[in-house]
């Protein structure tokens, strides 16, 4: 499975081996914090809802020819 996913396989037969695996992993894993702007997403959703509400209003009041 590790070969298919380009991952790594670690075998820990006892507690000491498991501890060494965790020590190895902590040097490889890095936490990265990213700020992402989501205003455009909310604006797009609001615009879509406005268009849907306008279309439903036209249908409801029979304003379509």
Secondary structure, DSSP 4 states (H G I P E B T S, - for coil): -TTTTT------SSHHHHHHHHHHHHHH----------HHHHHHHHHHHHHHHHHHHHHHTT---
